[in-house]
Amino acid sequence: MQIAIAEIERISEKALAAHGAGTWQAREVARAIARAEETGNVICGLYYLESYCRQLLSGRVNGTVDPVVTQPRPGTVLADARLGFAQPAFARAFEPAVAAARACGIASLAVCHSHTCTSLGFFTEQIAAAGLIGLGVTNASAIVAGPGGRLPVIGTNPVAFTIPGADGPAMHADFSTAAVALGKITMAKAAGEAIPPGWAVDREGRPTTDPEAALAGSLVSAAGYKGWALGLLAEFLAAGLTGSVNALDVRALKAEGGPPHDLGQFYILIDPGPASDTLASRIARVAEAIAEDPQVRIPGAGRRPRAMVDVAPDLWATVAALAARQPG
C-alpha cells in the first residue's frame, strides 16, 4: 500500500508520544523514521518503530530526558543524550557543532550515552545541508566476528559520510561495516527465506545461509579484513571518544528489556572554506568520467525525495495500533 511520507512522520510521532516520549523528542525521532522510509532505508524506518515504543514502556530508553550540550574546546562539541534517543541529542548539538566547524575549519561532535541512532546517514546529510562535509561512525551490539573467527566482538558498526554539492549531496554513503545490516537477517528469518552465502557464520564459525543459525552465530565483515578494520575504527571512535559502551556490553538493540543501550556516535564536520571551488571541480571531473559509463554512479548523487512509499499492510496495521494506544 502507498503511504505519504508526511503521514508516516505524523503517525510515528503519535505512536512515540502514546508510549511515553516527550513532544519534541517524539518529533525528532519521527523525522528520522520518515526520512529512512523516504530514502528506501526500510530497516531504519517503520520497521524500528515498534521496538522504540516497547522500549519506551520498559524504560530501556528515556523518551523525555533533555540532552546536555557542552563545548570543552573550540572545535569539540559534546551532547550527552542521558540514555535517551540519539536524534534529540544531535538536534540540540547541531548548531553549536556547525558554528564550531565554521570557526575552526574542522570540528567534532560526540553524541554520548544514547539509544541506537538507527540511520547514521540521517545525521551526516544534515551536516552536508549546512555546507559542510560530514563523516560519522557508531557502534551496536556485538554480532560480528573477526575474519576466520566465530565469536561476536563488534557490531555492524556503520560508517556514513556526505559531501555537499550545488544541488543536494555530491556524494552520500551510509553502510554497515559488516557484510550486511542485521535487520536483513531478521527480516529473512521472519519471511522464512535463506540468506546469501557470505553474510554469516554459525556458532562453530561455518558459513551458513540459514538466518536462524546466523543469528545464533555471527555476521562477517564486508570485504574481509578491510571491513573488519573499518568496523574496529568505528568501535574505537564511537565508544572511546564518547565515553559510551563497547559493542560487547550492549544487549540486542531490539530486545524489549534490559539496560539502556548507552551507545555513542562520533561525527567530524569539515568546512571546505577556501577549497570549496577546488573540491567542486575535482568532484565534477570524476562525475564526468563516471557519466560515460551508464552502469556506474557516485553513491547518493542525484537522490530525489519521494512523497509516497510502499508499506506492507501488516506493518502499517501494527503502526496504526501503536499510534492508537492511549497514553498513560
ABEGO torsion letter per residue (X at the ends): XBBBAAAAAAAAAAAAAAAGBBAAAAAAAAAAAAAAAAAGBAAABAAAAAAAAAAAAAGABBAABBBBBBBABAABBBBBAGGBBAAAAAAAAAAAAAAAAAAAGBBBBBBBGBBBAGBAAAAAAAAAAAGBBBBBBBBBBBABBBBGBABBABBAGBBBBBBBBABEBABBBBBBABABBAAAAAAAAAAGBBBBBGABBBAAGBBBABAAAAAABBBBBBGEAAAAAAAAAAAAAAAAAAGBBBAAABBBAABABEBBAGBBBBBBBBBAEAAAAAAAAAAAAAAAAAAABAABBBBGBGBBBBABBBBBAAAAAAAAAAAABBBX
